[in-house]
Amino acid sequence: MKRILSLISAGILLSSISLLAQTQKLRCEYLENPLGIDQTAPRFTWEFTTKQNPVSVKICVDTDSLALVKGRNNTWTSRQITSSQQLAIYTGKPLHSFQKYYWKLIDKNNQTLSAIASFEMGLLNPSDWKGAWISDSQGKEEKNAPYFRKAFEAKKEIVSARAYIAVGGLYELSINGQRVGNHRLDPMYTRFDRRTLYVTYDVTKHLQHGKNAIGVLLGNGWYNHQSTAVWFFDKAPWRNRPTFCLDVRITYKDGSVETISSGKDWKTSESPVTFNSIYTAEHYDARLEKTGWNLPNYDDKTWKDVIYRAAPSTHIVAQALHPIRHTNEILSKTLKTFSKQNYVFDLGENISGVSSITVKGNAGTVIRLKHAERILPDGHVDQSNIDVHYRPTDDKDPFQTDIFILSGKGEETFTPKFNYKGFQYIEINSSEPIELTQNSVKGYFMHSDVPAIGKITSSNPTLNKIWAATNRSYLSNLFGYPTDCPQREKNGWTGDAHIASETGLYNFDGITIYEKWLADHRDEQQPNGVLPSIIPTGGWGYEWGNGPDWTSTIAIIPWNIYLFYGDSKLLKDSYEPIKRYVDHITDISPNGLCTWGLGDWVPVKSKTPVELTSTAYYFVDVTILAKAAKLLGNQEDYIKYSALAEKIKKAFNQKYLNEQTGIYGAGVQTELSVPLYWGLVPEGLKSKVAKNLADRVAQDNYHLDVGLLGTKAILNALSENGYASVAYKVASQESYPSWGWWIVNGATSLYENWPIDAKSDISMNHIMFGEIGAWLYKGLAGIFPDEQGAGFKSIILKPNFVEGLATFSADFESPRGLIHSEWEQKGNTVIYKIVVPPNASAKVQLPEGYKVKSINQKAISTPQVGLLSAGEYTLLIEK
């Protein structure tokens, strides 16, 4: 009772403290009040809200929230953290498993600056686990998903309870008939035999004094991949029947603790989920439902005994990232009825996720829900663009086609539990006539639920739609790791991911996903440094597609995370893997030129030598490694890899650059833009190369002639070298080939190929051409992180007031707060509005020929702005 009163008192005081708080968005490990973390030195971040100069702070941590409120704490008080910092690492007493900690910020006078946040530790030691790994006695070829249950009695009053569940496969956890949590497809995909994730839930409200029951339904996921495709998912070395380990740790009012664990006293049975594949679909026979199977008084005497199983790996770690969820319910826009047994629903937009059907019918009626991105001229769905890599062995696992068998017990609803798809259309075929209306089928957009932090608006409606479509494709390809497409492959293609990483970071708070995925990289890396082209993988990808133009993810993403968040942890964790990778490329490229790679994938028409693009990315990796070495204090490596970068640059330019003409190779768009964007062009030749690029684009009628690697470079190379209006002209095109061409032809997501009628490589929800989403922030709003003040402590603002666009506005919620860059053109005058967040400064660099006349209606005598401190500004600019 004392503890409860303490919390109540803390809550009352917290409400008053929050009114005075000068900080907000307190996060631990980049999550809000996380449960079950296992970082023994967790990171703390926050934002200042005051427009005054931020103060230095201290972090106070304690196990008692009321003690913090009263200004006492026994666990840790940090050193004074300078006002310029908004990231700190715990260095106090050792943290303990299962313990909840509270923290707040104070100033040098011990005055409270924030509300109180919390974090709770999970299982820090293998010995903390009490449960056993269990499964049923079926083999990996068994199709039916297994149920598991255990009934128990809580004989005392419950104060709190946590469930910790680790799984090989996927799961749904329920207690007393209620599903626990709102996550989907937990746990996230990893290299299961090297790292297995566990998830923590607060289940206090689910338990009751007296009889209780725990239920677990297991799905296959990537752990037991039964569908067959060209990537040999079914041959993964870890593949086995799904298994789990569970601890439900209950704290009673008298202070005692009881743990209900998975073990031999559990029972198992078949479920109505007769088949489930993360790659294809799910089959559900409602006639097999066991009503009340997860309730305390259910009679399970016919259920079978469980068996012990070995853990998938010995490395069981916390899943500390934003989970997958259903984020949007999408109602059908149109319904076409062919007959009472055949309907086609159109959601009106292309999504990743699942559909849900509500229907009445006779028992045994078989309903097939076929999902596709395209429609045939006759109105039926067309899967020909997405099923090309599927290699079924029979007709029992149709691609992206759920099968629902009715129980006949009134109105029934089916939504898959262990699958997701990429689709816009759902075709229903029923073995018997059924009555469906437009409201009978809906879609659920589903992805890693990362917070949105960016917004773009402009006077060009097509540009706005391109931004929205890019974000939809980015999210459609975020499922605990970045993928290429949500239908045909669902693979973690490395090239697609690093090309789109800035787009993701400008628009979404994605650090937790990228940190998890780079851990997957470390799991997959060979001792010689080689990485596979898809990560995670069951073995495919080490022999194809994994040159530096793709697997530079190992260097580019940690560096981008450092720039955007000012956090060097991922760079530190990746440092040795980057070295091994770079050293391997050096071993096979002694002359400084690298031929290992795929090249400019899916170009419009021109062909760029693989050696040119792969050497460019080799240079990028070495440059990042040298910068990381300097940042982390490794002077010897800094000198070594800086020299190597110069060697590569020299060899590259000797091979491909004509110094007289300023042309690389044959002078096509990718050949000119890649060296310009990535810093390979000698300083004195940049303007000449940039002019050649602009001229080439004009020669190509201001349309794209690039593939994947070229799209990363082309717009940026133009806008960062004085040709922003040319870049905008390319970006805003509405005829083939362009992003706008897709939009005016009905696209709601980005495609895999420039021609919409391509015969291959034509997924209609791909992220690989998604760099334009980042370019809008960079090339038009001009918002850049500054390497000298990473994490947007120092902001570079280089807006471009381009021809043909009247207004443009970008909001970006940086780690320090909102950055706003907005401009409006009126003849030769530009009104430019800026917001610089607290505890940050901005270096404003206007395009050539523009002069500032006034700031906040006060005339200034200098034509340029220079450095702006935190605040809101309106600049009157003339050309």
LINSUL-V161043 format. One record per backbone hydrogen bond with DSSP energy under -0.5 kcal/mol. CO is the residue of the C=O (numbers start at 0). NH is the residue of the N-H. Records with the same first field share a line. If there is no record, write none. Layout:
CO: NH  NH
//
This chain:
0: 4
1: 5
2: 6
3: 7
4: 8
5: 9
6: 10
7: 11
8: 12
9: 13
10: 14
11: 15
12: 16
13: 17
14: 18
15: 18  19
16: 19  20
21: 48  49
23: 46
26: 44
27: 30
30: 27  32
33: 119
36: 121
37: 39
38: 41
41: 89
42: 28
43: 87
44: 26
46: 23
56: 80
57: 105
58: 77
59: 103
60: 74  75
61: 101
62: 64
63: 67
64: 68
65: 69
66: 71
67: 70
74: 92
75: 60
79: 81
80: 56
81: 84
85: 45
87: 43
95: 98
98: 120
100: 118
101: 61
102: 116
103: 59
104: 112  113
105: 57
106: 109
110: 106
112: 21  22
116: 102
118: 100
119: 36
121: 97  123
124: 127
125: 128
131: 133
132: 308
133: 243
134: 306
138: 141
144: 270
145: 217
146: 268
147: 215
148: 266
149: 213
151: 211
152: 154
153: 209
156: 252
159: 250
160: 202  203
161: 248
162: 200
163: 246
164: 198
165: 244
166: 168
167: 242
169: 218
171: 216
172: 179
173: 214
174: 177
177: 174
178: 180
183: 323
185: 170
189: 191
190: 193  194
195: 316
196: 166
197: 318
198: 164
200: 162  202
202: 205  206
203: 206
207: 209
209: 153
211: 151
212: 175
213: 149
214: 173
215: 147
216: 171
218: 169
219: 222  223
221: 224
222: 239
223: 225
227: 390
228: 231
231: 234
232: 235
235: 238
242: 167
243: 133
244: 165
245: 261
246: 163  248
247: 249  259
248: 161
249: 251  257
250: 158  159
251: 254
255: 251
257: 249  259
258: 260
259: 247
261: 131
262: 265
265: 305
266: 148
267: 303
268: 146
271: 273  284
272: 144
274: 282
277: 419
280: 276
281: 402
282: 273  274
283: 285  404
284: 287
285: 288
288: 290
289: 292
291: 294
293: 176
294: 297
297: 299
299: 302
303: 267
306: 134
313: 315
314: 195  316
316: 197
317: 319
318: 320
322: 448
323: 183
324: 326  446
327: 329  444
328: 330
329: 442
333: 345
334: 336
335: 337  343
338: 341
339: 433
340: 429
341: 337  338
342: 427
343: 335
344: 425
345: 332  333
350: 422
351: 445
352: 420
353: 443
354: 415
355: 441
356: 413
358: 411
361: 364
364: 366  405
365: 430
366: 403
367: 369  428
368: 370  401
369: 426
371: 423  424
373: 381
375: 378
379: 375
381: 373
382: 385  386
386: 389
388: 229
397: 400
399: 370  401
401: 368
402: 283
403: 366  405
404: 285
405: 363
407: 409
411: 358
413: 356
416: 184
420: 352
422: 350
423: 346
424: 371
425: 344  427
426: 369  428
427: 342
428: 367
433: 435
436: 439
439: 357
440: 331
441: 355
442: 329
443: 353
444: 326  327
446: 324
447: 449
450: 508
452: 812
454: 810
456: 808
458: 460
459: 463
460: 464
461: 465
462: 466
463: 467
464: 468
465: 469
466: 470
467: 471
468: 472  749
469: 473
470: 474
471: 475
472: 476
473: 476
474: 477
476: 482
477: 447
480: 478
483: 766
484: 489
490: 483  492
491: 534
492: 496
493: 497
494: 498
495: 499
496: 500
497: 500
499: 503
500: 504
501: 505
502: 506
503: 507
506: 452  453
507: 509
509: 512  513
510: 514
511: 515
512: 516
513: 517
514: 518
515: 519
516: 520
517: 521
518: 522
519: 523
520: 524
525: 528
529: 525
532: 493
537: 236
538: 541
540: 532
546: 549  550
547: 551
549: 552
550: 553
551: 554  555
552: 556  557
554: 558
555: 559
556: 560
557: 561
558: 562
559: 563
560: 564  566
561: 565
562: 790  791
563: 814
565: 567
567: 571
568: 572
569: 573
570: 574
571: 574  575
573: 577
574: 578
575: 579
576: 580
577: 581
578: 582
579: 583
580: 584
581: 585
582: 586
583: 587
584: 588
585: 588
588: 591
594: 596
595: 547
598: 600
600: 707
608: 611  612
609: 613
610: 614
611: 615
612: 616
613: 617
614: 618
615: 619
616: 620
617: 621
618: 622
619: 623
620: 624
621: 625
622: 626
623: 627
624: 628
625: 629
626: 630
627: 631
628: 633
629: 632
632: 634
633: 637
634: 638
635: 639
636: 640
637: 641
638: 642
639: 643
640: 644
641: 645
642: 646
643: 647
644: 648
645: 649
646: 650
647: 651
648: 652
649: 653
650: 654
651: 655
652: 656
655: 664
656: 658
657: 661  662
662: 657
663: 666
667: 671
668: 672
669: 673
670: 674
671: 675
672: 676
673: 677
674: 679  680
675: 678
681: 684  685
682: 685
684: 688
685: 689
686: 690
687: 691
688: 692
689: 693
690: 694
691: 695
692: 696
693: 697
694: 698
695: 699
696: 701  702
697: 700
699: 702
704: 669
706: 710
707: 711
708: 712
709: 713
712: 716
713: 717
714: 718
715: 719
717: 720  722
718: 721
722: 726
723: 727
724: 728
725: 729
726: 730
727: 731
729: 732
732: 739
736: 703
737: 741
738: 741  742
739: 743
740: 744
741: 744  746
742: 745
749: 765
754: 757
762: 751
764: 485
766: 769
768: 771
769: 772
770: 773  774
771: 775
773: 776  777
774: 778  779
775: 779  780
776: 782
779: 799
781: 783  797
783: 795
784: 786
785: 788
786: 789
788: 792  793
789: 792
792: 840
793: 785
794: 796  842
795: 783  797
796: 844
799: 801
801: 804
805: 824
806: 458
807: 822
808: 456
809: 820
810: 454
811: 813  818
813: 816
816: 813
817: 819
818: 811
819: 834
820: 809
821: 832
822: 807
823: 830
825: 828
827: 878
828: 825
829: 831  876
830: 823  832
831: 874
832: 821
833: 872
834: 819  836
835: 870
836: 839
840: 794
841: 843  867
842: 796  844
843: 865
846: 849
850: 877
852: 859
853: 875
854: 857
856: 858
857: 854
862: 851
865: 843
867: 841
870: 835
872: 833
873: 855  856
874: 831  876
875: 852  853
876: 829
877: 850
//
